[in-house]
Amino acid sequence: MQPKSRSSVPSSTVAIEVSDVSKTFRKHSEPAKTLKERLLTLRSSTVEDFHALRDVDFEVLSGETFGILGHNGSGKSTLLKCVAGTIRPSQGVVRVRGRLSALLELGAGFHPDLTGRENVYLNGSILGFSRVGIDRIFDDIVAFAGLEDFIDTQVKHYSSGMYARLGFAVAVNLEPDVLLIDEVLAVGDEAFQRKCIERVRGFQADGRTICLVTHSPEQVRGLCDRAMVLDHGRLIYVGDVSEAIATYRQSLAEQGEEIPGEEVDRIELVDDSPVRFTDVWIDPPPDGRSAFEPGDRVTIGTRFDAQGVVPVRGHLWVHSHDGTLMVNVSTLDLIGTDVYASGPGGELKFVIENMPFTDGHYLVTMVLQAPAETREYDRNEQQLTFEVFTGGAVHGPVKLDLRLDTNITTPAPTAI
Amino acid sequence: MTAVHQQDLPPLLENGNRPPDLVSRVRDIWNYRELLVNLVRRELKVRYKDSILGFLWTLLNPLLYLAVFSVVFGVILRANVPRYGLLLLSGLLAFNLFSVGLSGATVSITGNGPLVQKVWFPREILPLAAIGANLITFCFQLLILMFGLAVFRQAPEWGMLWLVIPALIVTLMIGTGLGLLLSAINVHFRDVQHFLELGLLTWFWFTPIVYVYNFVGQALIDRWGPSAERFAMLNPMTPVVTTFQRVVYNPTNFGPEQQADFTLLLRPTSWYLQNLAISAVFGVVFLYLGFKVFTRLEANLGEEL
């Protein structure tokens, strides 16, 4: 944000304006780091230009949550650095109106030898806030991070979780007008992630501007009003979220990359378990499609072997990618009684008629539990996944049968 | 209502491909003065963290110099320079203000990599903080010098004492200018910080700190005539160090025969001011160069680190 100047004609609606921004890096065949190497390779070095960004042009309106999607190496981070001002574009201009806070790396700029308290003030002033301003919200920061007992401890004694919590707490409690978020929502445990997302929603409610860089389409779907897609440094789409996600998937597919999904380690099986899954599956979407559409029937099936006759309660959980629990149901809920597995080849199928979910990536967990005990016979955690793609406008996380009743006329009334 | 709201908005931040101009950059630094203060505080706090004596270490260093050189040159070698420890310390502290600050400034960008990569603030703050922290250290070390004056019952030259102020300003100008220059270049060529060590060692010995200025001045006069003495001032630290020696060490405290080695220092205020003006010209040039180079190289600091 090098030259800083007061604009005489402020346009109040645009928070971030990126005009024709290009960024070119000189790439040496081998990075010459010392003077001698530079001098020796002065003539022979093959310098090639690497275009990290080419003529990127878009605007983020104030109060908007804007998603930036792109494959690895598409220039997302370079773009965000240009917006944050840590690197200068080779061409074009980035204008940001408002106080900017970047959630680029939690706790960047913390000094290990300083206490949490000292680091909060230091970090605040790095982000451009005054001591008085930080005084006012200091208690909120500490409470949000949940570090009341450790705030006067040197941060080198913090766990990485505490470190991240304090960093996040500082960045979000300073009440920036514009918040840049780079992938950080992907770190931390689930509880912390939920807290972050809650906070982001709070920001949205306050009408602040958020710019979210991610390669998770689900986060964009869940949080953003508009989105853009970068592909090899070029802006290939900006606008509607569904369209952006479709474009992003297409750009990934062209590269032969898979859409990133969750990978969860299989929980170790108890040796003496009397019931075991032998197979779990989801019937594929109809008509040879690769993704389900709302209204489709989704059948999630399990097959298991039992030693003797064993009472079993089967559970089905479906999570959306951002961790929201969409389905939580058991055999007891469905038929009012537990089932008995006997011998090999038992089968349970959960059939979801008129599946109502909208676009996203869904993760399936199935558990075989001993009734009236907390013990689990077997668990298949988030190995099965399915995609939903509506192909049209989406009005929320579920597709409802919606209708409008009104007594007013649809043609515009004549002007008075 | 919209108008009121717009007034509340912070200024528009702009990041284009042109380096910022001096005026807007100085304003940026001013806006971030609180960060500067906090970084200076951090630097000082962290330096002696977890040590029992803490900040006292800052004072022990010059105290040791004072004691050792007083004993070695006053008692063992019986040098004919009276109160050698005081002479050395008055020049050394001034030179250290420059050299330690410059060393710290040079590695300030490379040493704060994560910060520079992730968050924008006027990066000049980092070398400035290194120099600022050293200035604070210097002020405390002056206490030891004063303590030394009191112990040896010496008085500074009260009438010329104010010369210390322009001397300090000139030192900070030179240190800051070179600090900006080298800190940015050091990101691209780490050779700079190693070269600087040798450079400062050389610079130290070419400055009349350990030996008296008379040796330098007299040698130049003997060789090329009286006006050649000016060449000594091509080392911009010489005017600073000689000013400190004249004012703080104050050779007029001693008898005529002991002043023999200081004849060239017994000059009027105007002589010192002229010399400091020459150093100030160096300072302005360094500051300008430093700023120019810094703002040019700054464009990719976030990537090069």
Contacts between the chains, C-beta under 8 A, distances in Angstrom:
chain1	res1	chain2	res2	distance
A	1	B	13	3.7
A	1	B	14	6.2
A	1	B	15	4.8
A	1	B	120	5.5
A	2	B	14	7.3
A	2	B	15	6.0
A	2	B	16	7.2
A	2	B	18	7.9
A	2	B	19	6.8
A	2	B	20	4.0
A	2	B	24	7.8
A	2	B	25	7.7
A	2	B	295	7.5
A	2	B	298	7.6
A	3	B	14	5.5
A	3	B	16	7.0
A	3	B	18	7.2
A	3	B	20	4.4
A	3	B	21	6.7
A	3	B	24	4.8
A	4	B	11	5.9
A	4	B	12	7.7
A	4	B	13	5.7
A	4	B	14	6.6
A	4	B	20	7.8
A	4	B	24	5.8
A	4	B	27	7.0
A	4	B	28	5.7
A	4	B	31	7.8
A	5	B	11	6.8
A	5	B	12	6.6
A	5	B	14	6.4
A	5	B	24	6.4
A	6	B	11	4.7
A	6	B	12	6.6
A	7	B	11	7.6
A	7	B	12	4.2
A	10	B	6	5.2
A	10	B	9	6.8
A	10	B	12	6.9
A	12	B	2	6.4
A	12	B	5	7.0
A	12	B	6	5.6
A	12	B	9	7.6
A	25	B	300	7.5
A	25	B	303	6.5
A	33	B	189	7.6
A	33	B	190	6.4
A	34	B	189	6.2
A	34	B	190	6.4
A	34	B	191	5.4
A	35	B	189	4.5
A	35	B	191	4.5
A	36	B	191	7.3
A	38	B	189	7.0
A	81	B	117	7.9
A	81	B	302	5.6
A	81	B	303	8.0
A	82	B	15	6.2
A	83	B	15	7.6
A	84	B	118	7.5
A	84	B	119	6.9
A	84	B	120	5.6
A	85	B	13	6.8
A	85	B	15	4.9
A	85	B	120	3.3
A	86	B	116	7.0
A	86	B	117	6.0
A	86	B	118	6.6
A	86	B	119	6.9
A	86	B	120	5.3
A	86	B	301	7.5
A	86	B	302	3.7
A	87	B	299	6.6
A	87	B	300	6.0
A	87	B	301	7.5
A	87	B	302	4.3
A	87	B	303	5.8
A	88	B	15	6.2
A	88	B	16	7.3
A	88	B	17	6.1
A	88	B	19	7.9
A	88	B	298	7.1
A	88	B	299	3.8
A	88	B	300	7.4
A	89	B	15	6.7
A	89	B	16	6.8
A	89	B	17	5.4
A	90	B	17	5.7
A	91	B	17	5.6
A	92	B	16	7.2
A	92	B	17	7.0
A	93	B	14	6.2
A	93	B	15	6.9
A	93	B	16	4.1
A	93	B	17	7.7
A	94	B	14	7.3
A	94	B	15	4.3
A	94	B	16	7.5
A	95	B	12	5.7
A	95	B	13	6.9
A	95	B	14	5.2
A	95	B	15	7.7
A	96	B	12	7.4
A	96	B	13	4.5
A	96	B	14	7.9
A	96	B	15	7.6
A	97	B	9	6.2
A	97	B	10	7.7
A	97	B	12	5.3
A	97	B	13	7.5
A	98	B	9	6.1
A	98	B	10	5.9
A	99	B	10	5.1
A	100	B	13	6.8
A	100	B	120	7.8
A	102	B	118	6.6
A	102	B	119	5.9
A	104	B	118	4.6
A	104	B	119	7.4
A	105	B	114	6.8
A	105	B	118	5.1
A	108	B	114	4.7
A	108	B	115	6.1
A	108	B	117	7.6
A	108	B	118	4.0
A	108	B	119	6.5
A	109	B	112	7.9
A	109	B	114	6.6
A	109	B	115	4.3
A	109	B	118	7.2
A	109	B	119	6.4
A	111	B	42	6.0
A	111	B	46	6.3
A	113	B	45	7.7
A	113	B	46	4.8
A	113	B	49	4.6
A	113	B	50	7.5
A	114	B	42	6.4
A	114	B	45	6.7
A	114	B	46	6.8
A	118	B	42	7.4
A	118	B	45	7.2
A	121	B	38	6.3
A	122	B	38	5.1
A	122	B	39	7.5
A	122	B	42	5.9
A	125	B	32	7.6
A	125	B	34	4.8
A	125	B	35	4.1
A	125	B	37	7.9
A	125	B	38	4.6
A	126	B	35	5.9
A	126	B	115	6.8
A	126	B	119	5.5
A	126	B	121	5.9
A	127	B	119	6.7
A	128	B	31	7.4
A	128	B	32	6.6
A	128	B	35	7.6
A	128	B	121	6.9
A	130	B	34	5.6
A	131	B	34	6.3
A	154	B	49	8.0
A	177	B	9	7.5
A	177	B	10	7.2
